[in-house]
Amino acid sequence: MKASQKRATVYFHPQLHRALKIKAAETERSVSELVNEAVRQSLAEDSEDLAAFEERAHEPSIPFEEILKDLKKHGQI
């Protein structure tokens, strides 16, 4: 373990842990590498979601009831 890395205890469901160990062996990577990659990917997706939300924050909102009325008015529901 590198000095800059932090250690944490994580509890996995037994089947998930088994799958991780098998994937680690098949890909010649450690369970830690796989978990770090998954966490990074999840955080990147969260970051993208937040950026999209922020980008659209100033768009006008339309009440759900109005959308339903409009769909009904135009014969779409």
Biotite code that builds the C-alpha atoms (Angstrom):
import biotite.structure as struc

atoms = struc.array([
    struc.Atom([0.000, 0.000, 0.000], chain_id="A", res_id=1, res_name="MET", atom_name="CA", element="C"),
    struc.Atom([1.317, 3.437, -0.922], chain_id="A", res_id=2, res_name="LYS", atom_name="CA", element="C"),
    struc.Atom([1.830, 5.978, 1.861], chain_id="A", res_id=3, res_name="ALA", atom_name="CA", element="C"),
    struc.Atom([-0.701, 8.355, 0.289], chain_id="A", res_id=4, res_name="SER", atom_name="CA", element="C"),
    struc.Atom([-3.459, 5.752, 0.259], chain_id="A", res_id=5, res_name="GLN", atom_name="CA", element="C"),
    struc.Atom([-5.942, 5.347, 3.111], chain_id="A", res_id=6, res_name="LYS", atom_name="CA", element="C"),
    struc.Atom([-7.091, 2.040, 4.483], chain_id="A", res_id=7, res_name="ARG", atom_name="CA", element="C"),
    struc.Atom([-10.780, 1.325, 5.087], chain_id="A", res_id=8, res_name="ALA", atom_name="CA", element="C"),
    struc.Atom([-12.760, -1.700, 6.161], chain_id="A", res_id=9, res_name="THR", atom_name="CA", element="C"),
    struc.Atom([-15.608, -2.513, 3.804], chain_id="A", res_id=10, res_name="VAL", atom_name="CA", element="C"),
    struc.Atom([-18.079, -5.332, 4.329], chain_id="A", res_id=11, res_name="TYR", atom_name="CA", element="C"),
    struc.Atom([-19.381, -7.058, 1.200], chain_id="A", res_id=12, res_name="PHE", atom_name="CA", element="C"),
    struc.Atom([-22.190, -9.511, 0.734], chain_id="A", res_id=13, res_name="HIS", atom_name="CA", element="C"),
    struc.Atom([-20.450, -12.918, 0.429], chain_id="A", res_id=14, res_name="PRO", atom_name="CA", element="C"),
    struc.Atom([-21.507, -13.459, -3.205], chain_id="A", res_id=15, res_name="GLN", atom_name="CA", element="C"),
    struc.Atom([-20.403, -9.956, -4.192], chain_id="A", res_id=16, res_name="LEU", atom_name="CA", element="C"),
    struc.Atom([-17.048, -10.506, -2.491], chain_id="A", res_id=17, res_name="HIS", atom_name="CA", element="C"),
    struc.Atom([-16.630, -13.824, -4.322], chain_id="A", res_id=18, res_name="ARG", atom_name="CA", element="C"),
    struc.Atom([-17.415, -12.145, -7.663], chain_id="A", res_id=19, res_name="ALA", atom_name="CA", element="C"),
    struc.Atom([-14.897, -9.380, -6.913], chain_id="A", res_id=20, res_name="LEU", atom_name="CA", element="C"),
    struc.Atom([-12.182, -11.895, -6.032], chain_id="A", res_id=21, res_name="LYS", atom_name="CA", element="C"),
    struc.Atom([-12.846, -13.874, -9.217], chain_id="A", res_id=22, res_name="ILE", atom_name="CA", element="C"),
    struc.Atom([-12.825, -10.723, -11.374], chain_id="A", res_id=23, res_name="LYS", atom_name="CA", element="C"),
    struc.Atom([-9.625, -9.552, -9.679], chain_id="A", res_id=24, res_name="ALA", atom_name="CA", element="C"),
    struc.Atom([-7.954, -12.883, -10.432], chain_id="A", res_id=25, res_name="ALA", atom_name="CA", element="C"),
    struc.Atom([-9.175, -12.971, -14.026], chain_id="A", res_id=26, res_name="GLU", atom_name="CA", element="C"),
    struc.Atom([-8.100, -9.384, -14.721], chain_id="A", res_id=27, res_name="THR", atom_name="CA", element="C"),
    struc.Atom([-4.863, -9.619, -12.720], chain_id="A", res_id=28, res_name="GLU", atom_name="CA", element="C"),
    struc.Atom([-5.969, -6.640, -10.623], chain_id="A", res_id=29, res_name="ARG", atom_name="CA", element="C"),
    struc.Atom([-6.568, -6.352, -6.908], chain_id="A", res_id=30, res_name="SER", atom_name="CA", element="C"),
    struc.Atom([-9.966, -6.092, -5.254], chain_id="A", res_id=31, res_name="VAL", atom_name="CA", element="C"),
    struc.Atom([-8.847, -2.646, -4.046], chain_id="A", res_id=32, res_name="SER", atom_name="CA", element="C"),
    struc.Atom([-8.172, -1.533, -7.628], chain_id="A", res_id=33, res_name="GLU", atom_name="CA", element="C"),
    struc.Atom([-11.602, -2.734, -8.742], chain_id="A", res_id=34, res_name="LEU", atom_name="CA", element="C"),
    struc.Atom([-13.365, -1.029, -5.823], chain_id="A", res_id=35, res_name="VAL", atom_name="CA", element="C"),
    struc.Atom([-11.432, 2.223, -6.320], chain_id="A", res_id=36, res_name="ASN", atom_name="CA", element="C"),
    struc.Atom([-12.337, 2.215, -10.019], chain_id="A", res_id=37, res_name="GLU", atom_name="CA", element="C"),
    struc.Atom([-16.023, 1.596, -9.231], chain_id="A", res_id=38, res_name="ALA", atom_name="CA", element="C"),
    struc.Atom([-16.102, 4.401, -6.655], chain_id="A", res_id=39, res_name="VAL", atom_name="CA", element="C"),
    struc.Atom([-14.337, 6.806, -9.050], chain_id="A", res_id=40, res_name="ARG", atom_name="CA", element="C"),
    struc.Atom([-16.827, 5.928, -11.781], chain_id="A", res_id=41, res_name="GLN", atom_name="CA", element="C"),
    struc.Atom([-19.786, 6.438, -9.449], chain_id="A", res_id=42, res_name="SER", atom_name="CA", element="C"),
    struc.Atom([-18.464, 9.820, -8.286], chain_id="A", res_id=43, res_name="LEU", atom_name="CA", element="C"),
    struc.Atom([-17.823, 10.879, -11.902], chain_id="A", res_id=44, res_name="ALA", atom_name="CA", element="C"),
    struc.Atom([-21.438, 10.020, -12.768], chain_id="A", res_id=45, res_name="GLU", atom_name="CA", element="C"),
    struc.Atom([-22.638, 12.043, -9.770], chain_id="A", res_id=46, res_name="ASP", atom_name="CA", element="C"),
    struc.Atom([-20.499, 14.960, -10.935], chain_id="A", res_id=47, res_name="SER", atom_name="CA", element="C"),
    struc.Atom([-21.976, 14.751, -14.440], chain_id="A", res_id=48, res_name="GLU", atom_name="CA", element="C"),
    struc.Atom([-25.502, 14.632, -13.006], chain_id="A", res_id=49, res_name="ASP", atom_name="CA", element="C"),
    struc.Atom([-24.856, 17.682, -10.842], chain_id="A", res_id=50, res_name="LEU", atom_name="CA", element="C"),
    struc.Atom([-23.378, 19.583, -13.791], chain_id="A", res_id=51, res_name="ALA", atom_name="CA", element="C"),
    struc.Atom([-26.437, 18.768, -15.924], chain_id="A", res_id=52, res_name="ALA", atom_name="CA", element="C"),
    struc.Atom([-28.753, 19.829, -13.107], chain_id="A", res_id=53, res_name="PHE", atom_name="CA", element="C"),
    struc.Atom([-26.853, 23.085, -12.657], chain_id="A", res_id=54, res_name="GLU", atom_name="CA", element="C"),
    struc.Atom([-26.923, 23.721, -16.403], chain_id="A", res_id=55, res_name="GLU", atom_name="CA", element="C"),
    struc.Atom([-30.711, 23.384, -16.447], chain_id="A", res_id=56, res_name="ARG", atom_name="CA", element="C"),
    struc.Atom([-31.371, 25.118, -13.115], chain_id="A", res_id=57, res_name="ALA", atom_name="CA", element="C"),
    struc.Atom([-32.569, 28.325, -14.766], chain_id="A", res_id=58, res_name="HIS", atom_name="CA", element="C"),
    struc.Atom([-35.009, 26.652, -17.131], chain_id="A", res_id=59, res_name="GLU", atom_name="CA", element="C"),
    struc.Atom([-38.632, 27.407, -16.328], chain_id="A", res_id=60, res_name="PRO", atom_name="CA", element="C"),
    struc.Atom([-40.476, 24.627, -14.557], chain_id="A", res_id=61, res_name="SER", atom_name="CA", element="C"),
    struc.Atom([-43.922, 23.510, -15.655], chain_id="A", res_id=62, res_name="ILE", atom_name="CA", element="C"),
    struc.Atom([-46.330, 22.021, -13.136], chain_id="A", res_id=63, res_name="PRO", atom_name="CA", element="C"),
    struc.Atom([-47.113, 18.372, -13.814], chain_id="A", res_id=64, res_name="PHE", atom_name="CA", element="C"),
    struc.Atom([-50.835, 19.135, -13.979], chain_id="A", res_id=65, res_name="GLU", atom_name="CA", element="C"),
    struc.Atom([-50.239, 21.552, -16.883], chain_id="A", res_id=66, res_name="GLU", atom_name="CA", element="C"),
    struc.Atom([-48.284, 18.933, -18.792], chain_id="A", res_id=67, res_name="ILE", atom_name="CA", element="C"),
    struc.Atom([-51.114, 16.428, -18.327], chain_id="A", res_id=68, res_name="LEU", atom_name="CA", element="C"),
    struc.Atom([-53.723, 18.976, -19.466], chain_id="A", res_id=69, res_name="LYS", atom_name="CA", element="C"),
    struc.Atom([-51.641, 19.813, -22.553], chain_id="A", res_id=70, res_name="ASP", atom_name="CA", element="C"),
    struc.Atom([-51.176, 16.138, -23.441], chain_id="A", res_id=71, res_name="LEU", atom_name="CA", element="C"),
    struc.Atom([-54.908, 15.535, -23.054], chain_id="A", res_id=72, res_name="LYS", atom_name="CA", element="C"),
    struc.Atom([-55.771, 18.676, -25.075], chain_id="A", res_id=73, res_name="LYS", atom_name="CA", element="C"),
    struc.Atom([-53.642, 17.414, -27.969], chain_id="A", res_id=74, res_name="HIS", atom_name="CA", element="C"),
    struc.Atom([-55.037, 13.862, -27.791], chain_id="A", res_id=75, res_name="GLY", atom_name="CA", element="C"),
    struc.Atom([-51.804, 12.311, -26.643], chain_id="A", res_id=76, res_name="GLN", atom_name="CA", element="C"),
    struc.Atom([-53.360, 10.700, -23.570], chain_id="A", res_id=77, res_name="ILE", atom_name="CA", element="C"),
])
